[in-house]
Amino acid sequence: MFPLNGEKTKELVISFSSDSPQLPGVCINGTPIKTIQSTKLLGLTNNDTLTWNDHIEELVKKASKKLYFLIQLKRAHVPTSDLVTYSCACIRSSLDYACPISITVYQSIYKSSSKECKGGPCHAFFQGCTTRTPFS
C-alpha cells in the first residue's frame, strides 16, 4: 500500500445544483485537502459541473496562438502546401484532441457517416487535410 500525500492531493466536488454543497473538509494524516473548481486529467479539463466550457476555452487559446503563427507564415509568403501541412499538423491536431468523446455528437448533428470532412464547421478551414474518425 502506498501513502497518500495530502499536500499534492486535490478534491473536485461535482455538483449539478446551482448552490455548491457544503461538505465537511477531508484530511489526510491531519493535512486538509484543497478543494478545486477544475482540473486537467489526461489532457481534458474537467470542472465541478462537468461542462466543456473550461476545456473549450483552453482549446481556443491554443488554437488562436497557432493560428496567429499561421498568419505570420502566410505573410512571409510560405508556400500554400506548407501552410496546409502546418494547419493540419499543429492547429487541427490540438482541436481534434478528445474527439472520440465528441464525434458522436458531431455525427448526429451533421448526419455524416463519411470518413471525410465534406461539410460542417471544419470544412472551410481544413480543406487540404484528410480527416480521420476515431476507432477507424
N, C-alpha and C positions, 0 to 999 in steps of 0.2 A: 504494500500500500504506500502511496506517495503522499507527502504532506502538502496541504494547500497553502499558498502564500496569500495571506489576507491583504497585503498591500497591492498585489497585482490583480486580484480578483475583483470583478465588477458585477453589479446586479442590474439587469434590464427587466423592469416590471412592465409586462404587456397588458394593456387595458384598452377596451373599446368604448368605455364610458367617457362622457365629457368631463367628469370630475376624476382627477387622479386618485387612486385608492391610497388610503393612509395605512400602510403596513408597518409592523414593527421592524426595526433595523436588524440586520443579520450580522453576526460577528463570527470570525474565525480566530480561535485562540485569543480572544479578547480584542482583536482588531476589527473595528467596524468596516463593513464592505460599502464602498461608494456606489450609490445608485446613479445610473446614467440614462440619458434620453435616447441615445442611438449608439450603435457600434458597427464596426466593419468586420465582417466574418466571411472569409473566403472570397473577398473582393466585392461582396454585396453589402451595402449599407442598410442595416435594419434599424427601425426606430420603435418606440414604445407603442405605436398604434398599428404597426405592420403595414404602413403605406409605402409607396415607392418614391415619395417626394424627395427625401434626402439623397437617395441613390441617383435619381434623375438629375438633381442639382449638381452632383459631383460629375456625372457624365457630361453634362452641358458645359461645365467649366473646363474639363479636359479637352472636349471636342473643340471648344471655341479657341483655346490656345493653339491646338494643332491646325485649325482652320486658318488662323492668323498667319501661321508659318506657311501654309499652302498659298495664301495670297502673296506673301513675300517672295515665294518661289516663282509664282506667275509673273510678278513684276520684274523679276530677274531674267525673264524670258527662258525659263526652263522648258524643255520640250513637253508637249501635252501628254505624251505617253508616260513620261516620268511623273507628271503631276497626278495622273490616274493611278499609277503604281503607289505613290506616296499616300494618296487618299484611301486606297484600298487597304494598304498595309498598316497605316497609322491611325487614321481617323475612323474608318469603318470597324477595324478590329476592336477599338475601345468601345464603340457604340454597340457592337454585337455581343459584348460580354453579358452573360446571364440571359442570352437569347433563348436557350431551351425552356426557360420559365415562361417567357412571354410569347413564344412562337405560336402557341395555340390561340392566344388572344388575337394576334395579328392575322392568322389564317381565318379565324371565324369572322373577323371584321371585313376582310377583303375577299373572302371566299376563294382563296388561291391555294390550289394544291400543287402548283407548279414549283419546281426547284429553282426557277429563275425569277428574278425580281422584275417582272414586266410592268407592274403598276404599283400603286400605293405610294406611301411617303418617301421611300428610299429610291424610287426610280429616277427622279430628276438629278439627284446628287451623285448617285453611284452608277451611272450608265455604263462605264467601262469595266466594272467589277463583275466577277462571276459570283453568284450567290450560292451559298450552301445552307442547307437546313440541318438542324441538329439531328443526331441519330441516323444520318443517311450515309 
